[in-house]
Structure formats: structure tokens, C-alpha cells
Amino acid sequence: MMRVIALLILLIPGVLAGYGIKLMRDMVFGILQPPFSSLMLQFTVGLLFFVIGLGFVAGFILHRDRKRQKVQPRFQQKKEASLSKK
């Protein structure tokens, strides 16, 4: 059940990123979608959707790999120096 929930959590930002790519592509071809008043606004919203969706998916994967210690040393979380000196 937890895997299904995780898949649904990743599916929503993935669809959002895909819609962002569609909006940017439509702007390149000069197709204005109904909720937007200008092509530049459409491109900006599409870029924002793409960056948010991709960032969420990438952050989710990085968090999962950090928990399983499958990342390179430069991507591992740094331990606090103040806690170890006590």
C-alpha cells in the first residue's frame, strides 16, 4: 500500500512537469492556451511547472537514496560539527 501512495505522490508532480513542457512547446509554435493572456506568460508558467515538478521528483529520489546510503560522498548530508564536540 505504501508503494502505491509513493507512486501517486510522484505521479502528480510528473504530470505537472509534463504539462509545463506542453505549455512551453505551445509557446514556441505560437499556440495560446485559453487560461493565459499572452505567450510570454504561458511560457513562464510552463517553465515554473516544469522546474517545480522536476525538482520534486529529483528531491524525492535523492532523499530515498540518501536513506539507503547509495549516493556519492558529495551528496551525503553533512553531520553537524557542534553535536560531535559535546
Distance bins in CASP14 RR format, pairs under 12 A and 6 or more apart:
PFRMAT RR
TARGET T0000
AUTHOR 0000-0000-0000
RMODE 2
METHOD distances of the structure
MODEL  1
1 7 0 0 0 0 0 1 0 0 0 0 0
1 8 0 0 0 0 0 1 0 0 0 0 0
2 8 0 0 0 0 0 1 0 0 0 0 0
2 9 0 0 0 0 0 1 0 0 0 0 0
3 9 0 0 0 0 0 1 0 0 0 0 0
3 10 0 0 0 0 0 1 0 0 0 0 0
3 64 0 0 0 0 0 1 0 0 0 0 0
4 10 0 0 0 0 0 1 0 0 0 0 0
4 11 0 0 0 0 0 1 0 0 0 0 0
5 11 0 0 0 0 0 1 0 0 0 0 0
5 12 0 0 0 0 0 1 0 0 0 0 0
6 12 0 0 0 0 0 1 0 0 0 0 0
6 57 0 0 0 0 0 1 0 0 0 0 0
6 60 0 0 0 0 1 0 0 0 0 0 0
6 61 0 0 0 0 0 1 0 0 0 0 0
6 63 0 0 0 0 0 1 0 0 0 0 0
6 64 0 0 0 0 1 0 0 0 0 0 0
7 13 0 0 0 0 0 1 0 0 0 0 0
7 14 0 0 0 0 0 1 0 0 0 0 0
7 57 0 0 0 0 0 1 0 0 0 0 0
7 60 0 0 0 0 0 1 0 0 0 0 0
8 14 0 0 0 0 0 1 0 0 0 0 0
8 15 0 0 0 0 0 1 0 0 0 0 0
9 15 0 0 0 0 0 1 0 0 0 0 0
9 53 0 0 0 0 0 1 0 0 0 0 0
9 56 0 0 0 0 1 0 0 0 0 0 0
9 57 0 0 0 0 1 0 0 0 0 0 0
9 59 0 0 0 0 0 1 0 0 0 0 0
9 60 1 0 0 1 0 0 0 0 0 0 0
9 63 0 0 0 0 0 1 0 0 0 0 0
9 64 0 0 0 0 0 1 0 0 0 0 0
10 16 0 0 0 0 0 1 0 0 0 0 0
10 17 0 0 0 0 0 1 0 0 0 0 0
10 53 0 0 0 0 1 0 0 0 0 0 0
10 54 0 0 0 0 0 1 0 0 0 0 0
10 55 0 0 0 0 0 1 0 0 0 0 0
10 56 0 0 0 0 1 0 0 0 0 0 0
10 57 1 0 1 0 0 0 0 0 0 0 0
10 58 0 0 0 0 0 1 0 0 0 0 0
10 59 0 0 0 0 0 1 0 0 0 0 0
10 60 1 0 0 1 0 0 0 0 0 0 0
10 61 0 0 0 0 1 0 0 0 0 0 0
10 63 0 0 0 0 0 1 0 0 0 0 0
10 64 0 0 0 0 0 1 0 0 0 0 0
11 17 0 0 0 0 0 1 0 0 0 0 0
11 18 0 0 0 0 0 1 0 0 0 0 0
11 53 0 0 0 0 0 1 0 0 0 0 0
11 56 0 0 0 0 0 1 0 0 0 0 0
11 57 0 0 0 0 1 0 0 0 0 0 0
11 60 0 0 0 0 0 1 0 0 0 0 0
12 18 0 0 0 0 0 1 0 0 0 0 0
12 19 0 0 0 0 0 1 0 0 0 0 0
12 49 0 0 0 0 0 1 0 0 0 0 0
12 52 0 0 0 0 0 1 0 0 0 0 0
12 53 0 0 0 0 1 0 0 0 0 0 0
12 56 0 0 0 0 1 0 0 0 0 0 0
12 57 0 0 0 0 0 1 0 0 0 0 0
12 60 0 0 0 0 0 1 0 0 0 0 0
13 19 0 0 0 0 0 1 0 0 0 0 0
13 20 0 0 0 0 0 1 0 0 0 0 0
13 49 0 0 0 0 1 0 0 0 0 0 0
13 50 0 0 0 0 0 1 0 0 0 0 0
13 51 0 0 0 0 0 1 0 0 0 0 0
13 52 1 0 0 1 0 0 0 0 0 0 0
13 53 1 1 0 0 0 0 0 0 0 0 0
13 54 1 0 0 1 0 0 0 0 0 0 0
13 55 1 0 0 1 0 0 0 0 0 0 0
13 56 1 0 1 0 0 0 0 0 0 0 0
13 57 1 0 1 0 0 0 0 0 0 0 0
13 58 0 0 0 0 1 0 0 0 0 0 0
13 59 0 0 0 0 1 0 0 0 0 0 0
13 60 0 0 0 0 1 0 0 0 0 0 0
13 61 0 0 0 0 0 1 0 0 0 0 0
14 20 0 0 0 0 1 0 0 0 0 0 0
14 21 0 0 0 0 0 1 0 0 0 0 0
14 49 0 0 0 0 1 0 0 0 0 0 0
14 50 0 0 0 0 1 0 0 0 0 0 0
14 52 0 0 0 0 1 0 0 0 0 0 0
14 53 1 0 1 0 0 0 0 0 0 0 0
14 54 1 0 0 1 0 0 0 0 0 0 0
14 55 0 0 0 0 1 0 0 0 0 0 0
14 56 1 0 0 1 0 0 0 0 0 0 0
14 57 1 0 0 1 0 0 0 0 0 0 0
14 58 0 0 0 0 0 1 0 0 0 0 0
14 60 0 0 0 0 0 1 0 0 0 0 0
15 21 0 0 0 0 0 1 0 0 0 0 0
15 22 0 0 0 0 0 1 0 0 0 0 0
15 49 0 0 0 0 1 0 0 0 0 0 0
15 50 0 0 0 0 0 1 0 0 0 0 0
15 52 0 0 0 0 0 1 0 0 0 0 0
15 53 0 0 0 0 1 0 0 0 0 0 0
15 56 0 0 0 0 0 1 0 0 0 0 0
15 57 0 0 0 0 0 1 0 0 0 0 0
16 22 0 0 0 0 0 1 0 0 0 0 0
16 23 0 0 0 0 0 1 0 0 0 0 0
16 45 0 0 0 0 0 1 0 0 0 0 0
16 46 0 0 0 0 1 0 0 0 0 0 0
16 48 0 0 0 0 1 0 0 0 0 0 0
16 49 1 0 1 0 0 0 0 0 0 0 0
16 50 0 0 0 0 1 0 0 0 0 0 0
16 51 0 0 0 0 0 1 0 0 0 0 0
16 52 1 0 0 1 0 0 0 0 0 0 0
16 53 1 0 1 0 0 0 0 0 0 0 0
16 54 0 0 0 0 1 0 0 0 0 0 0
16 55 0 0 0 0 0 1 0 0 0 0 0
16 56 0 0 0 0 1 0 0 0 0 0 0
16 57 0 0 0 0 1 0 0 0 0 0 0
17 23 0 0 0 0 0 1 0 0 0 0 0
17 24 0 0 0 0 0 1 0 0 0 0 0
17 46 0 0 0 0 1 0 0 0 0 0 0
17 47 0 0 0 0 0 1 0 0 0 0 0
17 48 0 0 0 0 0 1 0 0 0 0 0
17 49 1 0 0 1 0 0 0 0 0 0 0
17 50 1 0 1 0 0 0 0 0 0 0 0
17 51 0 0 0 0 1 0 0 0 0 0 0
17 52 1 0 0 1 0 0 0 0 0 0 0
17 53 1 0 1 0 0 0 0 0 0 0 0
17 54 1 0 1 0 0 0 0 0 0 0 0
17 55 0 0 0 0 1 0 0 0 0 0 0
17 56 0 0 0 0 1 0 0 0 0 0 0
17 57 1 0 0 1 0 0 0 0 0 0 0
17 58 0 0 0 0 0 1 0 0 0 0 0
18 24 0 0 0 0 1 0 0 0 0 0 0
18 25 0 0 0 0 1 0 0 0 0 0 0
18 46 0 0 0 0 1 0 0 0 0 0 0
18 47 0 0 0 0 0 1 0 0 0 0 0
18 49 1 0 0 1 0 0 0 0 0 0 0
18 50 1 0 0 1 0 0 0 0 0 0 0
18 51 0 0 0 0 0 1 0 0 0 0 0
18 52 0 0 0 0 0 1 0 0 0 0 0
18 53 0 0 0 0 1 0 0 0 0 0 0
18 54 0 0 0 0 1 0 0 0 0 0 0
18 57 0 0 0 0 0 1 0 0 0 0 0
19 25 0 0 0 0 0 1 0 0 0 0 0
19 26 0 0 0 0 0 1 0 0 0 0 0
19 33 0 0 0 0 0 1 0 0 0 0 0
19 35 0 0 0 0 0 1 0 0 0 0 0
19 42 0 0 0 0 0 1 0 0 0 0 0
19 45 0 0 0 0 1 0 0 0 0 0 0
19 46 1 0 0 1 0 0 0 0 0 0 0
19 47 0 0 0 0 0 1 0 0 0 0 0
19 48 0 0 0 0 0 1 0 0 0 0 0
19 49 1 0 1 0 0 0 0 0 0 0 0
19 50 0 0 0 0 1 0 0 0 0 0 0
19 52 0 0 0 0 0 1 0 0 0 0 0
19 53 0 0 0 0 1 0 0 0 0 0 0
20 26 0 0 0 0 1 0 0 0 0 0 0
20 27 0 0 0 0 0 1 0 0 0 0 0
20 33 0 0 0 0 0 1 0 0 0 0 0
20 36 0 0 0 0 0 1 0 0 0 0 0
20 42 0 0 0 0 1 0 0 0 0 0 0
20 43 0 0 0 0 1 0 0 0 0 0 0
20 44 0 0 0 0 0 1 0 0 0 0 0
20 45 1 0 0 1 0 0 0 0 0 0 0
20 46 1 1 0 0 0 0 0 0 0 0 0
20 47 1 0 0 1 0 0 0 0 0 0 0
20 48 0 0 0 0 1 0 0 0 0 0 0
20 49 1 1 0 0 0 0 0 0 0 0 0
20 50 1 0 1 0 0 0 0 0 0 0 0
20 51 0 0 0 0 1 0 0 0 0 0 0
20 52 0 0 0 0 1 0 0 0 0 0 0
20 53 0 0 0 0 1 0 0 0 0 0 0
20 54 0 0 0 0 1 0 0 0 0 0 0
21 27 0 0 0 0 0 1 0 0 0 0 0
21 28 0 0 0 0 0 1 0 0 0 0 0
21 43 0 0 0 0 0 1 0 0 0 0 0
21 46 1 0 0 1 0 0 0 0 0 0 0
21 47 0 0 0 0 1 0 0 0 0 0 0
21 49 0 0 0 0 1 0 0 0 0 0 0
21 50 1 0 1 0 0 0 0 0 0 0 0
21 51 0 0 0 0 0 1 0 0 0 0 0
21 53 0 0 0 0 0 1 0 0 0 0 0
21 54 0 0 0 0 1 0 0 0 0 0 0
22 28 0 0 0 0 0 1 0 0 0 0 0
22 29 0 0 0 0 0 1 0 0 0 0 0
22 31 0 0 0 0 1 0 0 0 0 0 0
22 33 0 0 0 0 1 0 0 0 0 0 0
22 42 0 0 0 0 0 1 0 0 0 0 0
22 43 0 0 0 0 0 1 0 0 0 0 0
22 45 0 0 0 0 0 1 0 0 0 0 0
22 46 0 0 0 0 1 0 0 0 0 0 0
22 47 0 0 0 0 0 1 0 0 0 0 0
22 49 0 0 0 0 1 0 0 0 0 0 0
22 50 0 0 0 0 1 0 0 0 0 0 0
23 29 0 0 0 0 0 1 0 0 0 0 0
23 30 0 0 0 0 0 1 0 0 0 0 0
23 31 0 0 0 0 1 0 0 0 0 0 0
23 32 0 0 0 0 0 1 0 0 0 0 0
23 33 1 0 0 1 0 0 0 0 0 0 0
23 34 0 0 0 0 0 1 0 0 0 0 0
23 35 0 0 0 0 1 0 0 0 0 0 0
23 36 0 0 0 0 1 0 0 0 0 0 0
23 39 0 0 0 0 1 0 0 0 0 0 0
23 40 0 0 0 0 0 1 0 0 0 0 0
23 41 0 0 0 0 1 0 0 0 0 0 0
23 42 1 0 1 0 0 0 0 0 0 0 0
23 43 1 0 0 1 0 0 0 0 0 0 0
23 44 0 0 0 0 1 0 0 0 0 0 0
23 45 1 0 0 1 0 0 0 0 0 0 0
23 46 1 1 0 0 0 0 0 0 0 0 0
23 47 0 0 0 0 1 0 0 0 0 0 0
23 48 0 0 0 0 1 0 0 0 0 0 0
23 49 1 0 0 1 0 0 0 0 0 0 0
23 50 0 0 0 0 1 0 0 0 0 0 0
24 30 0 0 0 0 0 1 0 0 0 0 0
24 31 0 0 0 0 0 1 0 0 0 0 0
24 33 0 0 0 0 0 1 0 0 0 0 0
24 36 0 0 0 0 0 1 0 0 0 0 0
24 39 0 0 0 0 0 1 0 0 0 0 0
24 40 0 0 0 0 0 1 0 0 0 0 0
24 41 0 0 0 0 0 1 0 0 0 0 0
24 42 0 0 0 0 1 0 0 0 0 0 0
24 43 1 0 1 0 0 0 0 0 0 0 0
24 44 0 0 0 0 1 0 0 0 0 0 0
24 45 0 0 0 0 1 0 0 0 0 0 0
24 46 1 0 1 0 0 0 0 0 0 0 0
24 47 1 0 0 1 0 0 0 0 0 0 0
24 48 0 0 0 0 0 1 0 0 0 0 0
24 49 0 0 0 0 1 0 0 0 0 0 0
24 50 1 0 0 1 0 0 0 0 0 0 0
24 51 0 0 0 0 0 1 0 0 0 0 0
25 31 0 0 0 0 1 0 0 0 0 0 0
25 33 0 0 0 0 0 1 0 0 0 0 0
25 39 0 0 0 0 0 1 0 0 0 0 0
25 42 0 0 0 0 0 1 0 0 0 0 0
25 43 0 0 0 0 1 0 0 0 0 0 0
25 46 0 0 0 0 1 0 0 0 0 0 0
25 47 0 0 0 0 0 1 0 0 0 0 0
25 50 0 0 0 0 0 1 0 0 0 0 0
26 32 1 0 0 1 0 0 0 0 0 0 0
26 33 1 0 0 1 0 0 0 0 0 0 0
26 34 0 0 0 0 0 1 0 0 0 0 0
26 36 0 0 0 0 1 0 0 0 0 0 0
26 39 0 0 0 0 1 0 0 0 0 0 0
26 42 1 0 0 1 0 0 0 0 0 0 0
26 43 0 0 0 0 1 0 0 0 0 0 0
26 45 0 0 0 0 0 1 0 0 0 0 0
26 46 0 0 0 0 1 0 0 0 0 0 0
27 33 0 0 0 0 1 0 0 0 0 0 0
27 36 0 0 0 0 1 0 0 0 0 0 0
27 38 0 0 0 0 1 0 0 0 0 0 0
27 39 1 0 1 0 0 0 0 0 0 0 0
27 40 1 0 0 1 0 0 0 0 0 0 0
27 41 0 0 0 0 1 0 0 0 0 0 0
27 42 1 0 1 0 0 0 0 0 0 0 0
27 43 1 0 1 0 0 0 0 0 0 0 0
27 44 0 0 0 0 1 0 0 0 0 0 0
27 45 0 0 0 0 1 0 0 0 0 0 0
27 46 0 0 0 0 1 0 0 0 0 0 0
27 47 0 0 0 0 1 0 0 0 0 0 0
28 39 0 0 0 0 1 0 0 0 0 0 0
28 40 0 0 0 0 0 1 0 0 0 0 0
28 42 0 0 0 0 0 1 0 0 0 0 0
28 43 0 0 0 0 1 0 0 0 0 0 0
28 46 0 0 0 0 0 1 0 0 0 0 0
28 47 0 0 0 0 0 1 0 0 0 0 0
29 39 0 0 0 0 1 0 0 0 0 0 0
29 42 0 0 0 0 0 1 0 0 0 0 0
29 43 0 0 0 0 0 1 0 0 0 0 0
30 36 0 0 0 0 0 1 0 0 0 0 0
30 38 0 0 0 0 0 1 0 0 0 0 0
30 39 1 0 0 1 0 0 0 0 0 0 0
30 40 0 0 0 0 0 1 0 0 0 0 0
30 42 0 0 0 0 1 0 0 0 0 0 0
30 43 0 0 0 0 0 1 0 0 0 0 0
31 39 0 0 0 0 1 0 0 0 0 0 0
31 42 0 0 0 0 1 0 0 0 0 0 0
31 43 0 0 0 0 0 1 0 0 0 0 0
32 38 1 0 0 1 0 0 0 0 0 0 0
32 39 1 0 1 0 0 0 0 0 0 0 0
32 40 0 0 0 0 0 1 0 0 0 0 0
32 41 0 0 0 0 1 0 0 0 0 0 0
32 42 1 0 0 1 0 0 0 0 0 0 0
32 43 0 0 0 0 0 1 0 0 0 0 0
33 39 0 0 0 0 1 0 0 0 0 0 0
33 41 0 0 0 0 0 1 0 0 0 0 0
33 42 1 0 1 0 0 0 0 0 0 0 0
33 43 0 0 0 0 0 1 0 0 0 0 0
33 45 0 0 0 0 1 0 0 0 0 0 0
33 46 0 0 0 0 1 0 0 0 0 0 0
34 42 0 0 0 0 0 1 0 0 0 0 0
35 41 0 0 0 0 1 0 0 0 0 0 0
35 42 0 0 0 0 1 0 0 0 0 0 0
35 45 0 0 0 0 1 0 0 0 0 0 0
35 46 0 0 0 0 0 1 0 0 0 0 0
36 42 1 0 1 0 0 0 0 0 0 0 0
36 43 0 0 0 0 1 0 0 0 0 0 0
36 44 0 0 0 0 1 0 0 0 0 0 0
36 45 1 0 0 1 0 0 0 0 0 0 0
36 46 0 0 0 0 1 0 0 0 0 0 0
37 44 0 0 0 0 0 1 0 0 0 0 0
37 45 0 0 0 0 0 1 0 0 0 0 0
38 44 0 0 0 0 1 0 0 0 0 0 0
38 45 0 0 0 0 0 1 0 0 0 0 0
39 45 0 0 0 0 0 1 0 0 0 0 0
39 46 0 0 0 0 0 1 0 0 0 0 0
40 46 0 0 0 0 0 1 0 0 0 0 0
40 47 0 0 0 0 0 1 0 0 0 0 0
41 47 0 0 0 0 0 1 0 0 0 0 0
41 48 0 0 0 0 0 1 0 0 0 0 0
42 48 0 0 0 0 0 1 0 0 0 0 0
42 49 0 0 0 0 0 1 0 0 0 0 0
43 49 0 0 0 0 0 1 0 0 0 0 0
43 50 0 0 0 0 0 1 0 0 0 0 0
44 50 0 0 0 0 0 1 0 0 0 0 0
44 51 0 0 0 0 0 1 0 0 0 0 0
45 51 0 0 0 0 0 1 0 0 0 0 0
45 52 0 0 0 0 0 1 0 0 0 0 0
46 52 0 0 0 0 1 0 0 0 0 0 0
46 53 0 0 0 0 0 1 0 0 0 0 0
46 54 0 0 0 0 0 1 0 0 0 0 0
47 53 0 0 0 0 0 1 0 0 0 0 0
47 54 0 0 0 0 0 1 0 0 0 0 0
48 54 0 0 0 0 0 1 0 0 0 0 0
48 55 0 0 0 0 0 1 0 0 0 0 0
49 55 0 0 0 0 0 1 0 0 0 0 0
49 56 0 0 0 0 0 1 0 0 0 0 0
50 56 0 0 0 0 0 1 0 0 0 0 0
50 57 0 0 0 0 0 1 0 0 0 0 0
50 58 0 0 0 0 0 1 0 0 0 0 0
51 57 0 0 0 0 0 1 0 0 0 0 0
51 58 0 0 0 0 0 1 0 0 0 0 0
52 58 0 0 0 0 0 1 0 0 0 0 0
52 59 0 0 0 0 0 1 0 0 0 0 0
53 59 0 0 0 0 1 0 0 0 0 0 0
53 60 0 0 0 0 0 1 0 0 0 0 0
54 60 0 0 0 0 0 1 0 0 0 0 0
54 61 0 0 0 0 0 1 0 0 0 0 0
55 61 0 0 0 0 1 0 0 0 0 0 0
55 62 0 0 0 0 1 0 0 0 0 0 0
55 63 0 0 0 0 0 1 0 0 0 0 0
56 62 0 0 0 0 0 1 0 0 0 0 0
56 63 0 0 0 0 0 1 0 0 0 0 0
57 63 0 0 0 0 0 1 0 0 0 0 0
57 64 0 0 0 0 0 1 0 0 0 0 0
58 64 0 0 0 0 0 1 0 0 0 0 0
58 65 0 0 0 0 0 1 0 0 0 0 0
58 75 0 0 0 0 0 1 0 0 0 0 0
59 65 0 0 0 0 1 0 0 0 0 0 0
59 66 0 0 0 0 1 0 0 0 0 0 0
59 71 0 0 0 0 0 1 0 0 0 0 0
59 75 0 0 0 0 0 1 0 0 0 0 0
60 66 0 0 0 0 0 1 0 0 0 0 0
60 67 0 0 0 0 0 1 0 0 0 0 0
61 67 0 0 0 0 0 1 0 0 0 0 0
61 68 0 0 0 0 0 1 0 0 0 0 0
61 70 0 0 0 0 0 1 0 0 0 0 0
61 71 0 0 0 0 1 0 0 0 0 0 0
61 75 0 0 0 0 0 1 0 0 0 0 0
62 68 0 0 0 0 0 1 0 0 0 0 0
62 70 0 0 0 0 0 1 0 0 0 0 0
62 71 1 0 0 1 0 0 0 0 0 0 0
62 72 0 0 0 0 0 1 0 0 0 0 0
62 74 0 0 0 0 0 1 0 0 0 0 0
62 75 1 0 0 1 0 0 0 0 0 0 0
62 76 0 0 0 0 0 1 0 0 0 0 0
62 77 0 0 0 0 0 1 0 0 0 0 0
63 70 0 0 0 0 0 1 0 0 0 0 0
63 71 0 0 0 0 0 1 0 0 0 0 0
63 75 0 0 0 0 0 1 0 0 0 0 0
63 77 0 0 0 0 1 0 0 0 0 0 0
64 70 0 0 0 0 1 0 0 0 0 0 0
64 71 0 0 0 0 1 0 0 0 0 0 0
65 71 1 0 1 0 0 0 0 0 0 0 0
65 72 0 0 0 0 1 0 0 0 0 0 0
65 75 1 0 0 1 0 0 0 0 0 0 0
65 76 0 0 0 0 1 0 0 0 0 0 0
65 77 0 0 0 0 0 1 0 0 0 0 0
66 72 0 0 0 0 0 1 0 0 0 0 0
66 73 0 0 0 0 0 1 0 0 0 0 0
66 74 0 0 0 0 0 1 0 0 0 0 0
66 75 1 0 0 1 0 0 0 0 0 0 0
66 76 1 0 0 1 0 0 0 0 0 0 0
66 77 1 0 0 1 0 0 0 0 0 0 0
66 78 0 0 0 0 0 1 0 0 0 0 0
67 76 0 0 0 0 0 1 0 0 0 0 0
67 77 0 0 0 0 0 1 0 0 0 0 0
68 76 0 0 0 0 0 1 0 0 0 0 0
69 75 0 0 0 0 0 1 0 0 0 0 0
69 76 1 0 0 1 0 0 0 0 0 0 0
69 77 0 0 0 0 0 1 0 0 0 0 0
70 76 0 0 0 0 0 1 0 0 0 0 0
71 77 0 0 0 0 1 0 0 0 0 0 0
78 84 0 0 0 0 0 1 0 0 0 0 0
79 85 0 0 0 0 0 1 0 0 0 0 0
80 86 0 0 0 0 0 1 0 0 0 0 0
END
